[in-house]
Amino acid sequence: MDGPPQLFSPAGHDGMKIGELTDVAMLFLRNPDGISHAPAEDVSAPDVALGLRAFAEAVAHLGAESGAV
C-alpha cells in the first residue's frame, strides 16, 4: 500500500468550507458503538492518546516536508 489508507465518510461537511481555502484531512477515532454527534458518543482515553500521537506526527511530518521545521 502506498500512503495511508483512505476512508470514505459522509463527515465531509465538517471540512467543506475550510476545503475551499486549503487541503483538509480528518482523523477519526474508534467509537465502539458507532454513535456520532450525540451525547452518548464515546471514545476511550487510550484511543484519544493514539489519535493525539497520530495528529502530532502528521503535523511534524508536514512541517518537515514543507521545510518549516
matplotlib code that plots the C-alpha trace (Angstrom):
import matplotlib.pyplot as plt

x = [0.0, 1.3, 0.5, -2.2, -5.5, -8.3, -11.8, -15.0, -17.0, -20.1, -18.4, -17.0, -19.4, -17.2, -14.3, -16.1, -15.8, -12.1, -11.6, -12.4, -9.2, -6.7, -6.3, -8.2, -7.7, -9.7, -8.6, -11.2, -11.1, -12.7, -16.2, -17.2, -20.9, -20.8, -22.6, -21.7, -22.8, -24.8, -24.2, -23.7, -20.7, -17.7, -14.0, -11.5, -8.7, -6.1, -7.7, -7.6, -3.9, -3.2, -5.2, -3.2, 0.1, -1.0, -2.0, 1.3, 3.3, 1.3, 1.9, 5.6, 5.8, 4.0, 6.3, 9.4, 8.1, 7.5, 10.8, 9.1, 10.6]
y = [0.0, 3.4, 6.0, 5.9, 4.1, 6.3, 6.0, 7.4, 9.2, 11.4, 13.6, 15.7, 18.5, 19.3, 20.3, 21.7, 25.4, 25.2, 23.0, 26.0, 27.6, 24.8, 21.0, 19.2, 15.9, 14.2, 12.0, 9.5, 7.8, 4.4, 4.6, 1.1, 1.9, 3.9, 6.8, 10.2, 13.8, 12.8, 12.9, 9.2, 9.4, 8.0, 7.1, 5.5, 7.5, 5.2, 5.8, 9.6, 9.3, 7.4, 10.0, 12.8, 11.0, 10.5, 14.1, 15.3, 13.1, 14.2, 17.9, 17.3, 15.4, 18.1, 20.8, 18.9, 18.2, 21.9, 23.0, 24.8, 22.5]
z = [0.0, -0.9, 1.7, 4.4, 3.8, 2.6, 4.1, 2.6, 5.2, 4.9, 7.5, 4.7, 5.6, 8.6, 6.3, 3.2, 4.0, 5.0, 2.0, -0.2, 1.2, 1.8, 1.9, 4.6, 6.4, 9.0, 11.8, 13.1, 16.4, 17.1, 18.7, 19.8, 19.5, 16.3, 17.9, 16.4, 17.1, 20.2, 24.0, 24.1, 21.7, 23.5, 22.8, 25.2, 26.7, 25.1, 21.7, 22.3, 23.2, 20.0, 18.0, 19.5, 18.7, 15.1, 14.8, 16.2, 13.9, 10.9, 11.8, 12.3, 9.0, 7.1, 8.7, 7.8, 4.3, 3.8, 5.3, 8.2, 10.8]

ax = plt.figure().add_subplot(projection="3d")
ax.plot(x, y, z, "-o")
ax.set_aspect("equal")
plt.show()
